[in-house]
Amino acid sequence: MRKLLGGILILLFGVLKSLGQGWVVQENTFETNWNMSFQLGPTVLLSEIYSDFSGASNDMNNYLDLSLNFQLGKMVWERFDLGIEIGRSNFRGFKNNPSDIIWLTQHPSFNNPDAKFQPYAIYFDSDITNLSIYAKYNFINFSTWARGFLKLNMFVRMSAGLAYVTAETAYTDMASYNFTRLSHPLYVKGRYGNTDLNLKGIFIPTFGLNYQISERFFVSGELSMPVIATNNLDGIINYNKLLNPETPSETIEQYRIGVFGLSSKFMVGLTYFFNFDTRRQNREKILPFYSNMYRAYYSKFHRPSSKRIRQERLPFFNEKL
């Protein structure tokens, strides 16, 4: 009799659980398949490309520096995401003999009766803070004949937006100002009380790989090549060879060369997938036995542990017994 009663109770509660539980995500709605990512990694200024694409230049020797990103995205179609990206990247560099930099050696601001630029060692320090909108395409997961779908997939992302640029250029040795009668820093934009709103366009193509460590968490590695529509990312303003210290101030801009800053960064990040559940309170009142189980698009590619499989198949299974 006890065995029969126990079997009835197990059957009753098993049926209630099977009827009550359900996947949050059966289709892609506004509340499902959201993700947010935090990334950091090294960045470096590669070169400056002339705006007419006739060539490239690199006036400074560049160091690696740090970049970080935060992203919030939503899968709007299968494997296709839209989102926003907020990032900050720093750039540094130096030049021990800047005698070939036309801006410093020929511009009237640095060469006049009161001051004279001398080619002592200089450095630059700049950064960009960008706000971008991105579109991301996630390729289907890699697979093998023996194991089926793997937890690894690749993606491409295109971002476009605005970047706030700050920069400064200065002598490495403060004593150099005594010989040149110039003021520190030699050039500054967006710092030390200089409040010019230096907003520039930015375009960021990216290629990367995701590895799924659980249904909710991914780790990723990606390589991107940001292009910034600014000519002072290396702290140097580009002019052609016709500029000289006697050039009238009203005609100086005629000798200016337009460039785009080309940089590179490798980012490592962690992505968290989540769903909204706006009907939770009402559902709990109406269906108190409902068991809410998370599921996202990539859940079908993630192989859960054997323990979890047993627990889902046998609700009363206990590993300790």
Backbone as numpy.savetxt, mean C-alpha at the origin, in Angstrom:
# Nx Ny Nz CAx CAy CAz Cx Cy Cz
-33.68 -48.80 27.76 -34.51 -47.59 27.76 -33.65 -46.33 27.76
-32.58 -46.36 28.56 -31.69 -45.20 28.61 -31.01 -44.96 27.26
-30.62 -46.07 26.60 -29.98 -45.92 25.28 -30.96 -45.33 24.28
-32.24 -45.79 24.35 -33.24 -45.27 23.43 -33.49 -43.79 23.68
-33.62 -43.42 24.98 -33.83 -42.00 25.32 -32.64 -41.15 24.90
-31.42 -41.67 25.14 -30.23 -40.93 24.73 -30.16 -40.75 23.23
-30.54 -41.81 22.48 -30.55 -41.69 21.02 -31.54 -40.67 20.53
-32.72 -40.62 21.19 -33.74 -39.63 20.79 -33.24 -38.22 21.05
-32.61 -37.98 22.22 -32.09 -36.64 22.54 -31.00 -36.22 21.57
-30.10 -37.15 21.25 -29.03 -36.84 20.31 -29.60 -36.50 18.94
-30.59 -37.30 18.51 -31.23 -37.03 17.23 -31.94 -35.70 17.22
-32.64 -35.39 18.33 -33.39 -34.13 18.43 -32.46 -32.94 18.35
-31.41 -32.93 19.21 -30.49 -31.79 19.21 -29.67 -31.74 17.93
-29.35 -32.88 17.35 -28.62 -32.90 16.08 -29.44 -32.29 14.97
-30.73 -32.61 14.91 -31.61 -32.03 13.89 -31.77 -30.53 14.09
-31.95 -30.11 15.38 -32.09 -28.68 15.65 -30.84 -27.92 15.22
-29.68 -28.52 15.49 -28.44 -27.84 15.10 -28.30 -27.77 13.60
-28.65 -28.85 12.92 -28.52 -28.87 11.47 -29.50 -27.91 10.82
-30.68 -27.74 11.43 -31.65 -26.79 10.87 -31.28 -25.35 11.22
-30.67 -25.17 12.39 -30.42 -23.81 12.85 -29.19 -23.17 12.26
-28.16 -23.99 11.98 -26.93 -23.39 11.49 -27.07 -23.02 10.01
-26.27 -22.11 9.57 -26.31 -21.71 8.17 -25.12 -20.85 7.81
-24.76 -20.83 6.55 -23.66 -19.97 6.11 -24.16 -18.53 6.00
-23.33 -17.61 6.47 -23.65 -16.20 6.30 -23.62 -15.84 4.82
-22.70 -16.44 4.09 -22.48 -16.04 2.70 -22.90 -17.15 1.76
-24.01 -16.99 1.11 -24.39 -17.86 0.01 -24.22 -17.14 -1.32
-24.12 -15.82 -1.25 -23.93 -15.02 -2.46 -23.19 -13.76 -2.08
-22.73 -13.04 -3.07 -21.95 -11.83 -2.83 -22.90 -10.65 -2.69
-23.12 -10.18 -1.46 -23.99 -9.04 -1.20 -23.15 -7.90 -0.64
-23.80 -6.78 -0.32 -23.07 -5.63 0.22 -22.40 -5.98 1.55
-22.98 -6.87 2.32 -22.47 -7.17 3.65 -21.36 -8.21 3.65
-21.11 -8.85 2.53 -20.17 -9.97 2.52 -18.90 -9.65 1.74
-17.85 -10.44 2.05 -16.58 -10.39 1.32 -15.88 -9.04 1.39
-15.82 -8.49 2.61 -15.00 -7.31 2.88 -13.63 -7.76 3.36
-12.64 -6.88 3.20 -11.30 -7.19 3.69 -10.55 -5.92 4.01
-9.66 -6.02 4.97 -8.75 -4.91 5.27 -7.36 -5.46 5.46
-6.38 -4.66 5.03 -4.99 -5.11 5.01 -4.09 -4.05 5.62
-3.05 -4.52 6.31 -1.98 -3.64 6.77 -0.68 -4.19 6.22
0.12 -3.31 5.59 1.35 -3.73 4.93 2.50 -2.79 5.28
3.68 -3.33 5.29 4.88 -2.50 5.44 6.04 -3.17 4.72
7.05 -2.35 4.39 8.19 -2.89 3.67 9.10 -1.78 3.17
10.21 -2.15 2.54 11.17 -1.17 2.05 10.72 -0.49 0.76
11.12 0.75 0.59 10.85 1.50 -0.63 12.10 2.26 -1.03
12.21 2.55 -2.32 13.37 3.28 -2.81 12.96 4.09 -4.04
13.53 5.26 -4.19 13.34 6.05 -5.40 14.27 5.53 -6.48
13.71 5.10 -7.60 14.51 4.52 -8.67 15.08 5.57 -9.61
14.21 6.45 -10.10 14.64 7.40 -11.13 13.55 8.46 -11.32
13.84 9.40 -12.17 12.86 10.40 -12.59 12.73 10.32 -14.11
11.50 10.17 -14.57 11.22 10.03 -16.00 10.75 11.37 -16.54
11.33 11.81 -17.65 10.91 13.07 -18.26 9.44 12.98 -18.67
8.72 14.07 -18.49 7.28 14.06 -18.74 6.94 13.81 -20.20
7.88 14.05 -21.11 7.64 13.73 -22.53 8.15 12.33 -22.88
8.59 11.56 -21.84 9.07 10.19 -21.99 10.26 10.06 -22.94
11.07 11.12 -23.00 12.25 11.09 -23.85 13.47 10.48 -23.15
13.36 10.26 -21.86 14.49 9.70 -21.13 14.26 9.74 -19.64
15.32 9.49 -18.89 15.23 9.48 -17.43 16.51 10.05 -16.85
16.45 10.50 -15.62 17.62 11.05 -14.94 17.59 10.62 -13.48
18.75 10.68 -12.85 18.85 10.34 -11.43 19.97 11.18 -10.84
19.61 12.29 -10.20 20.61 13.23 -9.71 21.24 12.80 -8.39
20.54 11.94 -7.62 21.01 11.59 -6.29 21.25 10.09 -6.16
22.02 9.71 -5.15 22.21 8.31 -4.78 21.19 7.98 -3.69
20.36 6.97 -3.94 19.19 6.75 -3.10 19.36 5.59 -2.13
18.83 5.80 -0.90 18.80 4.76 0.12 17.46 4.04 0.10
17.44 2.84 0.70 16.18 2.19 1.03 15.56 2.89 2.24
14.25 3.01 2.23 13.54 3.57 3.38 12.27 2.77 3.60
11.38 3.25 4.44 10.23 2.47 4.88 8.93 3.00 4.28
8.03 2.07 3.99 6.70 2.41 3.49 5.67 1.57 4.22
4.49 2.14 4.44 3.40 1.38 5.04 2.08 1.75 4.38
1.15 0.80 4.36 -0.14 0.95 3.69 -1.26 0.39 4.54
-2.43 0.99 4.41 -3.67 0.42 4.95 -4.69 0.40 3.82
-5.37 -0.73 3.66 -6.35 -0.88 2.58 -7.67 -1.41 3.14
-8.76 -0.92 2.58 -10.10 -1.42 2.88 -10.78 -1.70 1.55
-11.20 -2.96 1.35 -11.75 -3.34 0.05 -12.98 -4.21 0.17
-13.67 -4.36 -0.96 -14.89 -5.16 -1.04 -14.88 -5.90 -2.37
-15.15 -7.21 -2.33 -15.27 -7.98 -3.56 -16.63 -7.64 -4.18
-16.62 -6.94 -5.31 -17.86 -6.51 -5.95 -18.34 -7.51 -6.99
-17.40 -8.20 -7.61 -17.71 -9.32 -8.49 -16.77 -10.45 -8.11
-17.04 -11.63 -8.61 -16.20 -12.76 -8.25 -14.75 -12.51 -8.63
-13.87 -12.48 -7.59 -12.42 -12.28 -7.71 -12.04 -10.86 -8.09
-12.97 -9.91 -8.09 -12.67 -8.53 -8.46 -13.05 -7.61 -7.30
-12.03 -6.88 -6.77 -12.22 -6.01 -5.61 -12.11 -4.55 -5.99
-12.85 -3.72 -5.27 -12.68 -2.27 -5.29 -12.43 -1.80 -3.86
-11.60 -0.76 -3.70 -11.32 -0.30 -2.35 -10.55 0.99 -2.32
-10.17 1.39 -1.11 -9.37 2.60 -0.90 -8.06 2.21 -0.22
-7.04 2.99 -0.49 -5.71 2.73 0.05 -5.13 4.02 0.61
-4.63 3.94 1.83 -3.94 5.06 2.46 -2.52 4.59 2.74
-1.54 5.34 2.24 -0.16 4.90 2.40 0.79 6.06 2.68
1.93 5.69 3.22 2.99 6.68 3.45 4.32 6.03 3.09
5.11 6.75 2.30 6.41 6.25 1.87 7.45 7.33 2.09
8.61 6.92 2.58 9.72 7.83 2.82 10.86 7.53 1.85
11.59 8.58 1.47 12.71 8.45 0.54 13.90 9.26 1.07
15.08 8.69 0.92 16.31 9.38 1.35 17.41 9.15 0.32
18.35 10.10 0.28 19.48 9.95 -0.62 20.55 10.98 -0.34
21.65 10.89 -1.07 22.78 11.80 -0.85 23.54 11.99 -2.14
24.43 12.97 -2.13 25.41 13.14 -3.22 26.61 13.87 -2.65
27.76 13.23 -2.77 28.98 13.80 -2.18 29.53 14.95 -3.00
29.29 14.93 -4.33 29.79 16.00 -5.19 28.67 16.44 -6.14
27.82 17.41 -5.73 26.68 17.83 -6.55 27.03 18.90 -7.58
28.24 18.85 -8.13 28.66 19.91 -9.06 27.95 19.82 -10.40
27.25 18.71 -10.70 26.57 18.56 -11.97 25.06 18.81 -11.87
24.60 19.26 -10.71 23.17 19.55 -10.54 22.92 21.01 -10.94
22.29 21.20 -12.08 22.13 22.54 -12.66 21.36 23.47 -11.75
20.33 22.97 -11.11 19.50 23.80 -10.23 20.34 24.47 -9.14
21.24 23.68 -8.52 22.03 24.22 -7.42 23.18 25.10 -7.90
23.78 24.74 -9.01 24.97 25.47 -9.46 24.65 26.68 -10.33
23.41 26.76 -10.90 23.10 27.83 -11.84 21.88 28.69 -11.45
21.05 28.23 -10.54 19.85 28.99 -10.20 20.22 30.24 -9.40
19.60 31.39 -9.72 19.93 32.63 -9.00 19.67 32.57 -7.51
18.76 31.70 -7.05 18.48 31.61 -5.61 19.70 31.13 -4.83
20.58 30.36 -5.48 21.76 29.83 -4.80 23.05 30.48 -5.29
22.94 31.35 -6.28 24.13 31.99 -6.86 23.81 33.45 -7.14
24.19 34.31 -6.21 23.89 35.74 -6.30 24.95 36.50 -5.51
24.92 37.81 -5.50 25.96 38.57 -4.78 26.04 38.27 -3.29
24.93 37.76 -2.70 24.93 37.51 -1.26 25.34 36.08 -0.88
25.23 35.14 -1.82 25.53 33.75 -1.51 25.99 33.03 -2.77
26.77 31.97 -2.54 27.28 31.20 -3.67 27.31 29.73 -3.29
26.58 28.92 -4.06 26.56 27.48 -3.79 27.93 26.87 -4.08
28.36 26.01 -3.17 29.58 25.25 -3.35 29.23 23.76 -3.31
29.88 22.93 -4.14 29.49 21.52 -4.27 29.98 20.65 -3.12
29.58 20.99 -1.90 29.83 20.12 -0.76 28.73 19.04 -0.71
28.96 18.02 0.08 28.03 16.90 0.17 26.64 17.36 0.62
25.62 16.85 -0.04 24.24 17.19 0.30 23.44 15.90 0.50
22.26 16.05 1.09 21.34 14.93 1.24 19.93 15.42 0.95
19.02 14.50 0.70 17.61 14.86 0.62 16.80 13.89 1.46
15.68 14.36 1.93 14.74 13.55 2.70 13.33 13.98 2.28
12.54 13.05 1.78 11.19 13.37 1.32 10.23 12.26 1.69
8.96 12.56 1.62 7.95 11.53 1.87 6.68 11.88 1.13
5.86 10.88 0.91 4.55 11.08 0.29 3.50 10.39 1.15
2.35 11.02 1.27 1.18 10.42 1.90 0.09 10.38 0.85
-0.34 9.19 0.49 -1.27 9.06 -0.64 -2.62 8.50 -0.20
-3.65 8.95 -0.87 -5.01 8.42 -0.75 -5.44 8.01 -2.15
-5.70 6.72 -2.33 -5.96 6.19 -3.67 -7.19 5.30 -3.67
-7.77 5.17 -4.84 -8.82 4.19 -5.10 -8.19 3.09 -5.94
-8.49 1.85 -5.59 -7.85 0.76 -6.33 -8.87 -0.24 -6.86
-8.46 -0.91 -7.92 -9.18 -2.06 -8.48 -8.21 -3.24 -8.44
-8.69 -4.37 -7.95 -7.82 -5.53 -7.73 -8.47 -6.76 -8.34
-7.68 -7.51 -9.11 -8.17 -8.76 -9.67 -7.41 -9.92 -9.05
-8.14 -10.84 -8.43 -7.56 -12.00 -7.78 -7.68 -13.21 -8.70
-6.57 -13.76 -9.12 -6.60 -14.94 -9.96 -7.05 -16.15 -9.14
-7.60 -17.13 -9.83 -8.05 -18.33 -9.16 -6.87 -19.00 -8.47
-7.13 -19.68 -7.37 -6.05 -20.32 -6.61 -5.29 -21.33 -7.46
-3.98 -21.44 -7.18 -3.19 -22.48 -7.81 -3.74 -23.85 -7.41
-3.53 -24.83 -8.27 -4.04 -26.17 -7.97 -3.11 -27.23 -8.54
-3.23 -28.44 -8.01 -2.49 -29.59 -8.51 -3.47 -30.75 -8.69
-3.05 -31.73 -9.49 -3.91 -32.89 -9.71 -4.09 -33.68 -8.41
-3.04 -33.75 -7.63 -3.09 -34.59 -6.43 -3.83 -33.92 -5.27
-3.63 -32.61 -5.09 -4.15 -31.94 -3.90 -5.30 -31.00 -4.18
-5.65 -30.80 -5.44 -6.73 -29.87 -5.75 -6.28 -28.43 -5.56
-7.18 -27.55 -5.14 -6.85 -26.14 -4.95 -5.90 -25.95 -3.77
-4.89 -25.11 -3.97 -3.94 -24.75 -2.91 -4.39 -23.45 -2.24
-3.73 -23.14 -1.15 -4.07 -21.92 -0.40 -3.35 -20.70 -0.93
-2.81 -20.78 -2.13 -1.99 -19.72 -2.70 -2.62 -19.20 -3.98
-2.70 -17.89 -4.10 -3.18 -17.28 -5.34 -2.42 -15.98 -5.59
-2.42 -15.52 -6.83 -1.77 -14.26 -7.15 -2.81 -13.22 -7.54
-2.40 -11.95 -7.53 -3.31 -10.86 -7.83 -2.57 -9.72 -8.49
-3.31 -8.88 -9.18 -2.80 -7.62 -9.70 -3.72 -6.51 -9.21
-3.13 -5.34 -8.94 -3.90 -4.22 -8.42 -3.45 -2.92 -9.09
-4.39 -2.08 -9.45 -4.10 -0.77 -10.02 -4.72 0.29 -9.12
-3.89 1.22 -8.66 -4.35 2.29 -7.78 -4.09 3.64 -8.43
-4.99 4.58 -8.19 -4.81 5.95 -8.68 -5.42 6.91 -7.67
-4.74 8.03 -7.43 -5.24 8.98 -6.46 -4.35 10.19 -6.33
-4.32 10.77 -5.14 -3.54 11.96 -4.87 -2.50 11.67 -3.79
-1.36 12.36 -3.91 -0.28 12.21 -2.94 0.16 13.59 -2.46
0.32 13.70 -1.15 0.86 14.92 -0.56 2.36 14.74 -0.38
3.15 15.59 -1.01 4.60 15.43 -1.06 5.27 16.49 -0.19
6.19 16.06 0.66 7.06 16.99 1.38 8.51 16.61 1.08
9.39 17.61 1.09 10.79 17.33 0.75 11.70 18.41 1.33
12.92 18.01 1.56 13.94 18.98 1.94 15.29 18.53 1.41
16.14 19.51 1.09 17.51 19.27 0.64 18.42 20.15 1.46
19.53 19.60 1.90 20.42 20.36 2.77 21.84 19.84 2.66
22.77 20.66 3.14 24.16 20.21 3.25 24.26 19.15 4.35
25.11 18.16 4.11 25.32 17.12 5.11 26.05 17.68 6.33
27.01 18.54 6.10 27.78 19.17 7.18 27.29 20.60 7.37
26.82 20.90 8.57 26.30 22.25 8.83 27.36 23.33 8.65
28.62 22.97 8.76 29.69 23.95 8.58 29.76 24.47 7.16
29.20 23.73 6.19 29.24 24.16 4.79 28.50 25.47 4.58
27.52 25.76 5.43 26.77 27.01 5.28 27.64 28.23 5.58
28.67 28.03 6.38 29.57 29.15 6.70 30.35 29.60 5.46
30.65 28.69 4.55 31.43 29.01 3.36 30.56 29.50 2.19
29.27 29.16 2.23 28.40 29.51 1.11 27.45 30.68 1.43
27.27 30.98 2.72 26.33 31.99 3.20 24.88 31.70 2.80
24.60 30.44 2.54 23.23 30.00 2.30 22.58 29.59 3.62
21.26 29.50 3.64 20.54 29.15 4.86 20.11 27.68 4.83
19.94 27.12 6.01 19.52 25.73 6.17 18.01 25.64 6.30
17.37 24.70 5.61 17.91 23.83 4.56 18.00 24.58 3.24
18.69 24.00 2.28 18.79 24.64 0.98 17.42 24.74 0.30
16.60 23.72 0.51 15.27 23.69 -0.11 14.32 22.96 0.82
13.10 23.45 0.93 12.11 22.78 1.77 10.72 22.97 1.15
9.92 21.92 1.25 8.54 21.96 0.75 7.67 21.17 1.71
6.68 21.84 2.32 5.75 21.16 3.20 6.26 20.90 4.60
7.38 21.50 5.00 7.95 21.30 6.33 8.42 22.62 6.92
8.68 22.61 8.24 9.23 23.76 8.94 8.43 25.04 8.67
7.13 24.93 8.76 6.29 26.10 8.57 5.93 26.39 7.13
6.55 25.68 6.19 6.16 25.82 4.79 4.90 25.00 4.58
3.78 25.68 4.42 2.47 25.01 4.39 1.89 24.92 2.99
2.72 25.01 1.96 2.21 24.87 0.60 1.54 23.51 0.43
0.33 23.51 -0.12 -0.39 22.26 -0.35 0.13 21.64 -1.63
1.04 20.70 -1.48 1.73 20.10 -2.61 1.08 18.76 -2.96
-0.12 18.81 -3.59 -0.84 17.61 -3.97 -0.50 17.23 -5.40
-0.15 15.97 -5.60 0.22 15.47 -6.92 -0.51 14.16 -7.21
-0.65 13.86 -8.49 -1.26 12.60 -8.88 -0.32 11.43 -8.67
-0.89 10.27 -8.36 -0.08 9.07 -8.16 -0.78 7.88 -8.80
0.02 7.01 -9.42 -0.49 5.80 -10.07 0.38 4.64 -9.61
-0.24 3.54 -9.14 0.51 2.45 -8.53 0.08 1.10 -9.12
0.84 0.55 -10.06 0.60 -0.84 -10.50 1.29 -1.81 -9.54
0.61 -2.92 -9.24 1.10 -3.87 -8.22 0.86 -5.30 -8.67
1.82 -6.16 -8.35 1.68 -7.60 -8.55 2.03 -8.28 -7.24
1.23 -9.28 -6.84 1.50 -9.92 -5.56 0.97 -11.33 -5.46
1.29 -11.96 -4.32 0.86 -13.32 -3.99 0.22 -13.33 -2.61
-0.88 -14.06 -2.49 -1.57 -14.28 -1.21 -1.38 -15.71 -0.77
-1.18 -15.90 0.54 -1.23 -17.25 1.11 -2.25 -17.25 2.23
-3.19 -18.17 2.16 -4.31 -18.22 3.09 -3.95 -19.07 4.30
-3.87 -18.45 5.48 -3.52 -19.19 6.69 -4.76 -19.63 7.47
-5.91 -19.02 7.20 -7.18 -19.46 7.76 -8.28 -18.90 6.87
-9.53 -19.15 7.24 -10.62 -18.63 6.44 -10.68 -17.12 6.48
-10.16 -16.51 7.52 -10.24 -15.06 7.68 -8.93 -14.32 7.43
-7.80 -15.00 7.49 -6.51 -14.30 7.42 -5.68 -14.79 6.24
-5.09 -13.81 5.54 -4.12 -14.05 4.47 -2.83 -13.33 4.83
-1.71 -13.88 4.41 -0.46 -13.12 4.39 -0.11 -12.90 2.91
0.54 -11.80 2.62 0.81 -11.46 1.23 2.18 -10.83 1.08
2.70 -10.97 -0.12 3.91 -10.27 -0.52 3.66 -9.66 -1.89
4.04 -8.41 -2.08 3.74 -7.74 -3.35 4.84 -6.76 -3.73
4.96 -6.57 -5.03 5.91 -5.61 -5.60 5.13 -4.57 -6.38
5.38 -3.30 -6.10 4.67 -2.21 -6.80 5.67 -1.18 -7.29
5.24 -0.42 -8.29 6.09 0.60 -8.92 5.31 1.92 -8.97
5.22 2.65 -7.86 4.47 3.91 -7.85 5.10 4.96 -8.77
4.24 5.66 -9.50 4.66 6.78 -10.34 3.97 8.03 -9.81
4.78 9.04 -9.40 4.25 10.25 -8.79 4.53 11.44 -9.70
3.52 12.23 -9.98 3.66 13.37 -10.90 4.24 14.57 -10.16
5.48 14.44 -9.73 6.17 15.54 -9.04 7.62 15.57 -9.46
8.23 16.76 -9.44 9.62 16.87 -9.87 10.58 17.11 -8.70
10.09 16.97 -7.47 10.99 17.22 -6.33 11.04 16.06 -5.36
10.69 14.85 -5.82 10.71 13.70 -4.93 12.13 13.40 -4.44
13.13 13.74 -5.24 14.53 13.59 -4.81 15.10 14.88 -4.25
14.23 15.84 -3.94 14.69 17.10 -3.36 15.37 18.02 -4.35
15.34 17.69 -5.63 16.02 18.47 -6.67 15.00 18.91 -7.71
15.05 20.19 -8.10 14.21 20.71 -9.17 15.01 20.63 -10.47
14.40 20.10 -11.51 15.12 19.84 -12.76 15.04 21.03 -13.72
16.21 21.47 -14.19 16.31 22.54 -15.18 17.26 22.09 -16.29
17.10 22.71 -17.46 18.01 22.36 -18.55 19.29 23.19 -18.46
20.24 22.90 -19.35 21.57 23.49 -19.27 21.63 24.95 -19.67
20.54 25.51 -20.18 20.54 26.92 -20.57 20.37 27.86 -19.39
19.99 27.34 -18.24 19.82 28.18 -17.05 21.19 28.69 -16.59
21.23 29.96 -16.15 22.45 30.54 -15.59 22.07 31.56 -14.52
23.01 31.96 -13.68 22.70 32.87 -12.57 22.16 34.23 -13.01
22.38 34.63 -14.26 21.89 35.93 -14.74 20.49 35.84 -15.35
19.89 34.67 -15.35 18.56 34.50 -15.95 17.54 35.34 -15.18
16.75 36.17 -15.87 15.72 36.97 -15.19 14.71 36.07 -14.48
14.25 36.47 -13.32 13.35 35.65 -12.51 12.05 35.33 -13.23
11.58 36.26 -14.10 10.30 36.02 -14.78 10.41 34.99 -15.90
11.62 34.62 -16.28 11.78 33.63 -17.37 12.37 32.30 -16.90
12.63 32.19 -15.60 13.28 30.98 -15.09 12.46 29.72 -15.38
11.14 29.82 -15.24 10.30 28.63 -15.41 10.36 28.08 -16.84
10.82 28.87 -17.80 10.93 28.39 -19.16 12.01 27.30 -19.30
12.94 27.26 -18.35 14.04 26.31 -18.41 13.78 25.06 -17.56
12.64 25.01 -16.96 12.31 23.89 -16.07 11.93 22.65 -16.88
12.33 21.49 -16.40 12.04 20.21 -17.04 11.03 19.46 -16.19
9.94 19.05 -16.80 8.93 18.28 -16.09 9.33 16.81 -16.00
9.16 16.21 -14.81 9.51 14.80 -14.62 8.45 14.13 -13.75
8.46 12.79 -13.80 7.67 11.95 -12.90 8.64 11.16 -12.02
8.31 11.05 -10.75 9.12 10.24 -9.86 8.73 8.78 -9.95
9.69 7.89 -10.21 9.44 6.46 -10.29 10.12 5.78 -9.11
9.33 5.10 -8.31 9.87 4.41 -7.14 9.46 2.94 -7.17
9.97 2.19 -6.21 9.62 0.78 -6.10 9.51 0.44 -4.62
8.58 -0.46 -4.31 8.48 -0.93 -2.93 8.01 -2.38 -2.90
8.54 -3.10 -1.91 8.13 -4.48 -1.68 7.45 -4.53 -0.33
6.19 -4.95 -0.33 5.38 -4.90 0.88 4.99 -6.30 1.33
5.07 -6.51 2.63 4.57 -7.74 3.25 3.40 -7.34 4.14
2.29 -8.08 4.05 1.11 -7.64 4.78 0.26 -8.77 5.30
-0.72 -8.39 6.10 -1.71 -9.30 6.66 -3.09 -8.78 6.29
-3.93 -9.65 5.73 -5.29 -9.29 5.30 -6.30 -10.05 6.14
-7.32 -9.31 6.60 -8.40 -9.89 7.40 -9.69 -9.79 6.61
-10.37 -10.91 6.41 -11.65 -10.94 5.70 -12.79 -10.96 6.72
-13.85 -10.22 6.42 -14.97 -10.16 7.36 -16.27 -9.88 6.61
-17.37 -10.16 7.29 -18.72 -9.87 6.78 -19.46 -9.04 7.81
-20.33 -8.16 7.34 -21.25 -7.47 8.22 -22.46 -8.38 8.49
-23.10 -8.17 9.63 -24.29 -8.96 9.96 -25.30 -8.02 10.63
-26.03 -7.27 9.83 -26.97 -6.28 10.37 -28.25 -6.89 10.91
-28.50 -8.18 10.61 -29.74 -8.82 11.06 -29.52 -9.73 12.27
-28.41 -9.58 12.92 -28.06 -10.51 14.00 -29.06 -10.47 15.16
-29.39 -9.28 15.67 -30.27 -9.19 16.83 -31.66 -9.75 16.53
-32.22 -9.38 15.38 -33.54 -9.90 15.03 -33.51 -11.40 14.84
-32.45 -11.93 14.23 -32.36 -13.36 14.00 -32.27 -14.13 15.31
-31.51 -13.59 16.28 -31.36 -14.28 17.55 -32.67 -14.34 18.32
-33.54 -13.34 18.12 -34.85 -13.37 18.77 -35.76 -14.40 18.11
-35.73 -14.47 16.80 -36.63 -15.36 16.07 -36.11 -16.79 16.05
-34.78 -16.95 15.85 -34.16 -18.28 15.75 -33.08 -18.42 16.81
-33.48 -18.69 18.06 -32.47 -18.78 19.14 -31.48 -19.92 18.95
-31.82 -20.95 18.15 -30.92 -22.08 17.93 -30.01 -21.87 16.72
-30.11 -20.72 16.10 -29.33 -20.48 14.88 -27.85 -20.38 15.23
-27.03 -21.12 14.52 -25.58 -21.09 14.71 -24.96 -20.38 13.51
-24.43 -19.20 13.75 -23.93 -18.37 12.66 -22.50 -18.77 12.32
-22.27 -19.25 11.13 -20.94 -19.70 10.70 -20.40 -18.77 9.63
-19.16 -18.32 9.82 -18.55 -17.39 8.86 -18.18 -18.13 7.58
-18.40 -17.44 6.46 -17.92 -17.96 5.19 -17.71 -16.80 4.23
-16.61 -16.85 3.49 -16.31 -15.86 2.47 -16.00 -16.58 1.16
-15.73 -15.81 0.13 -15.47 -16.40 -1.18 -14.33 -17.42 -1.12
-13.25 -17.08 -0.40 -12.08 -17.95 -0.38 -12.21 -19.11 0.60
-13.33 -19.20 1.34 -13.51 -20.33 2.23 -13.50 -21.65 1.48
-14.00 -21.65 0.25 -14.07 -22.90 -0.50 -12.70 -23.39 -0.94
-11.69 -22.52 -0.90 -10.34 -22.93 -1.26 -9.50 -23.33 -0.05
-10.01 -23.05 1.15 -9.25 -23.34 2.36 -9.66 -24.68 2.92
-8.70 -25.56 3.11 -9.00 -26.88 3.68 -8.94 -26.78 5.19
-10.06 -26.92 5.88 -10.04 -26.83 7.34 -9.31 -28.02 7.95
-8.91 -27.90 9.20 -8.20 -28.97 9.88 -9.12 -30.17 10.05
-8.52 -31.33 10.24 -9.31 -32.54 10.42 -10.16 -32.45 11.68
-9.67 -31.79 12.72 -10.46 -31.62 13.94 -11.73 -30.84 13.66
-11.62 -29.78 12.88 -12.80 -28.98 12.56 -13.79 -29.78 11.72
-13.26 -30.58 10.78 -14.15 -31.41 9.96 -14.95 -32.36 10.85
-14.26 -32.96 11.83 -14.95 -33.89 12.73 -16.01 -33.17 13.57
-15.67 -31.96 14.03 -16.62 -31.23 14.86 -17.85 -30.80 14.08
-17.69 -30.47 12.80 -18.84 -30.09 12.00 -19.70 -31.30 11.65
-19.04 -32.45 11.44 -19.78 -33.66 11.11 -20.42 -34.28 12.34
-19.72 -34.16 13.50 -20.20 -34.72 14.76 -20.26 -33.61 15.80
-21.40 -32.92 15.94 -21.49 -31.73 16.81 -21.11 -31.99 18.25
-21.29 -33.25 18.75 -21.02 -33.54 20.15 -19.67 -34.21 20.36
-18.85 -34.24 19.28 -17.55 -34.88 19.38 -16.61 -34.03 20.24
-15.89 -34.68 21.16 -14.97 -33.98 22.05 -13.61 -34.66 21.98
-12.57 -33.90 21.62 -11.24 -34.47 21.44 -10.70 -35.04 22.75
-11.16 -34.52 23.90 -10.60 -34.92 25.19 -11.18 -36.24 25.69
-12.29 -36.66 25.12 -12.93 -37.89 25.59 -12.39 -39.12 24.86
